[in-house]
Amino acid sequence: MLAVDALSKKFGQTPVLNNVTFTLPAGQVLAVLGRSGCGKTTLLKILAGLETTDAGDVRIDKQSVLTVPPERRQVVYLSQEPLLFPHLTVFENVAFGLRIRKLDNATIERQVNELLADLELSDQAKKQPNQLSGGQRQRVSFGRALIIKPRLLLLDEPFGNLDAQTRAVMQALFVRVVSQYAMTALFVTHDTREALTVGTCFGYLDQGVLTAYESVRDFVADPRTGVRSELAFWESVQLTSRTID
Ligand SMILES: Nc1ncnc2c1ncn2[C@@H]1O[C@H](COP(=O)(O)OP(=O)(O)OP(=O)(O)O)[C@@H](O)[C@H]1O
């Protein structure tokens, strides 16, 4: 369980996060929708330990983590651009987190092969990152994160660089794998449809102020999320095509 309490952050005199408070139960995916510059990346970086906070607290499983260095938080931050070792194969990229934990070869072989199969990457295992498509690289990046079973996965518009079709495939794969591995995740995006697809609970970040919704119904009802205007648009298209018929 993640508990974020009254988090505030300024850069110089400019407030970027203002009293951000929410909880995220284990095994849930919080989708946070927000326009460019609303503070999404800053929030994720604070949770990952890559940025400091001016006020507030972050607790994971009831333990405050603000003084815990990033490498000991068991939190993985994934951005739009997957970070892979260019000289290692797909298999070794995914295996890396287990090798540094000095697991035996047979265990590594089994766990990595299982995960590659779950990510539909078995036939890419021997390739290097520069021989993969963007969607495949992003899947390897997921694999590197999931293999170490982090307590919290942070995703910063991870599919932002992908074309619409690949993006839809990746969203479906994300939903399946995250539920299979019972991951707790915070997924930030500026795409309403993506938020609704990947999230099990929902938030909206606007100029550093986070609204956490009680239900998907409340999220959809907030005009800022754009769902109502999109529905109105499709209704108007339907009406127009009926007139044409
Ligand atoms: N290190 C920094 N120093 C000064 N200002 C910063 C710094 N990092 C971010 N900011 C400012 O804080 C605000 C929020 O930035 P942040 O990167 O969190 O936005 P974002 O919501 O992730 O935006 P985008 O979707 O465009 O990436 C922006 O106005 C940005 O210019």
The ligand as an SDF file (V2000), in Angstrom:
LIG
                    3D

 31 33  0  0  0  0  0  0  0  0999 V2000
   14.3620   20.7460  -12.1610 N   0  0  0  0  0  0  0  0  0  0  0  0
   13.4790   21.7020  -12.4100 C   0  0  0  0  0  0  0  0  0  0  0  0
   13.7560   22.9990  -12.1650 N   0  0  0  0  0  0  0  0  0  0  0  0
   12.8560   23.9790  -12.3830 C   0  0  0  0  0  0  0  0  0  0  0  0
   11.5920   23.7580  -12.8420 N   0  0  0  0  0  0  0  0  0  0  0  0
   11.2400   22.5040  -13.1060 C   0  0  0  0  0  0  0  0  0  0  0  0
   12.1620   21.3990  -12.9030 C   0  0  0  0  0  0  0  0  0  0  0  0
   11.5120   20.2540  -13.2470 N   0  0  0  0  0  0  0  0  0  0  0  0
   10.2720   20.6140  -13.6590 C   0  0  0  0  0  0  0  0  0  0  0  0
   10.1110   21.9540  -13.5590 N   0  0  0  0  0  0  0  0  0  0  0  0
    8.8690   22.7050  -13.8730 C   0  0  0  0  0  0  0  0  0  0  0  0
    7.8210   22.1560  -13.0860 O   0  0  0  0  0  0  0  0  0  0  0  0
    6.6020   22.0670  -13.8270 C   0  0  0  0  0  0  0  0  0  0  0  0
    6.1090   20.6280  -13.8400 C   0  0  0  0  0  0  0  0  0  0  0  0
    7.0530   19.8080  -14.5220 O   0  0  0  0  0  0  0  0  0  0  0  0
    6.8140   18.2400  -14.7340 P   0  0  0  0  0  0  0  0  0  0  0  0
    7.9930   17.7120  -15.5000 O   0  0  0  0  0  0  0  0  0  0  0  0
    6.5060   17.6100  -13.4350 O   0  0  0  0  0  0  0  0  0  0  0  0
    5.5150   18.2690  -15.6580 O   0  0  0  0  0  0  0  0  0  0  0  0
    4.7130   17.1200  -16.4000 P   0  0  0  0  0  0  0  0  0  0  0  0
    3.3270   17.1870  -15.8930 O   0  0  0  0  0  0  0  0  0  0  0  0
    5.4150   15.8160  -16.2810 O   0  0  0  0  0  0  0  0  0  0  0  0
    4.7580   17.6380  -17.8940 O   0  0  0  0  0  0  0  0  0  0  0  0
    4.9510   16.8640  -19.2890 P   0  0  0  0  0  0  0  0  0  0  0  0
    3.7010   16.0500  -19.4820 O   0  0  0  0  0  0  0  0  0  0  0  0
    5.0750   17.9860  -20.2730 O   0  0  0  0  0  0  0  0  0  0  0  0
    6.2000   16.0370  -19.1600 O   0  0  0  0  0  0  0  0  0  0  0  0
    6.9300   22.6250  -15.2190 C   0  0  0  0  0  0  0  0  0  0  0  0
    6.5120   23.9670  -15.2510 O   0  0  0  0  0  0  0  0  0  0  0  0
    8.4420   22.5390  -15.3140 C   0  0  0  0  0  0  0  0  0  0  0  0
    8.9580   23.5580  -16.1320 O   0  0  0  0  0  0  0  0  0  0  0  0
  1  2  1  0
  2  3  1  0
  2  7  2  0
  3  4  2  0
  4  5  1  0
  5  6  2  0
  6  7  1  0
  6 10  1  0
  7  8  1  0
  8  9  2  0
  9 10  1  0
 10 11  1  0
 11 12  1  0
 11 30  1  0
 12 13  1  0
 13 14  1  0
 13 28  1  0
 14 15  1  0
 15 16  1  0
 16 17  2  0
 16 18  1  0
 16 19  1  0
 19 20  1  0
 20 21  2  0
 20 22  1  0
 20 23  1  0
 23 24  1  0
 24 25  2  0
 24 26  1  0
 24 27  1  0
 28 29  1  0
 28 30  1  0
 30 31  1  0
M  END
$$$$
